[in-house]
């Protein structure tokens, strides 16, 4: 199921993502709403930024594919 380009554009803007991160999220089957929900607030300083979260998850999945 594809999501509207407007939703991806909103997630890109709110989460401060680049095209690379959007493509990674799409490859992993994430949806734009989940990206927006995972934006850390000021009380969640332990939480990774959405950009770092996507990169970490993508790398983990690539390692699992190889190994």
C-alpha positions, 0 to 999 in steps of 0.5 A: 500500500502506497502512501500519498506523496503529501504525507511523505513530504510532511514527514520529511519536513517535520522529521528533517529528513533527506531523500536518502532517509525517506527511501530507506524508510520506504524500503523498510515498509515504514509509513510517514505517520510512524516517522512523525510519531517517533519525533522525540520531545524535550523530555525524551532526550534518550530517544534518537532523532528520526534520522538516526533511528532510520539509519540504525534500523536500516543498518541492523536489517542489512546485517541480518540479511547478510548474516 
